[in-house]
Amino acid sequence: MTQLHGILPIVNTPFLANGEIDDASLQRQIDWAFQCGAQGLCTGMVSEILRLTSDERIDLTRQLVAHCNGRGAVVMSVGAESTKQAVLFAKEAEQAGCSAVMAIPPTSVSLPISEVISYYHAIADHIDLPLIVQDASAYVGNSIPISVCVELLDQYGPDKILFKPEATPMGPHLSALRDASNGRARMFEGSGGVLLVDSYRRGVVGTMPGMEILSAIVSLWNALQRKDEQAVYRLYFPICALVVQQMQTGLDGYIAIEKYLLVKQGILANDHRRQPYSWSLDTETREEVDRLFAAVSKTLET
């Protein structure tokens, strides 16, 4: 099985004016990720994965593997509202050549623990790929009890079952899973950078940030690995300030600002999102995002 670690950014799904996926922008985004130093890429909630049709999710899986072209890991988000859907997406990901899959539990209903376990068992049992159990309850869906995570880990082992715990408060939740599993749980964080320093100190093996400030995230990760405390906080503070702008409006805030900044850098052709969505940048937010992005970029020049 592929050893997953390091920086695996979440791909933004670019759209043409007619609503179709923009393959040229997708290719630029993937090329740019590897140029920045990513170890691979993922899809997730900011990929607008839950707003894609089933056919689009399968097509996107195949496109990502083709565009990645063996340069790193490809992790496909397969979470769905039914076990049958999730298993279908997981099988498609394996057939397409993905390195792993990642799944949130169903978002429309709060399930008993037995049903959550059965859902993840079904996905894991139908594929040979590693499965990342994602708790995205900080911004979508329902939390996953730590007891569920430990039970899955005990049954399948740390090479098959990994974790992306995003329940709040994230830091204590990471530590609780680490300690409950006696350090066996291999965990990724997904805070966009705002909690990366704290998460790293709690033992994550990697991060799944957005694409929009990937160069800065790579630099921060590298500074953490070499224990350069001065560089860590020089890089971290402007990243944190920018991500706070995204956090205040939830998932749509992340998507809107990420796409805006990717267009600004010439990576995406436009910032089209799938409707309906709850929030868009106003002029003053955009101006503040521009100032904070400039501050983040300046840290990379020193």
Secondary structure, 3 states (H helix, E strand, C coil): CCCCCEECCECCCCECCCCCECHHHHHHHHHHHHHHCCCEEECCHHHCHHHCCHHHHHHHHHHHHHHHCCCCEEEEECCCCCHHHHHHHHHHHHHHCCCEEEECCCCCCCCCHHHHHHHHHHHHHHCCCCEEEEECCCCCCCCCCHHHHHHHHHHHCCCCEEEEECCCCHHHHHHHHHHHCCCCCCEEECCCCCCHHHHHHCCCCEECCCCCCHHHHHHHHHHHHCCCHHHHHHHHHHHHHHHHHHHCCHHHHHHHHHHHHHHHCCCCCCCCCCCCCCCCCCHHHHHHHHHHHHHHHHHCCC
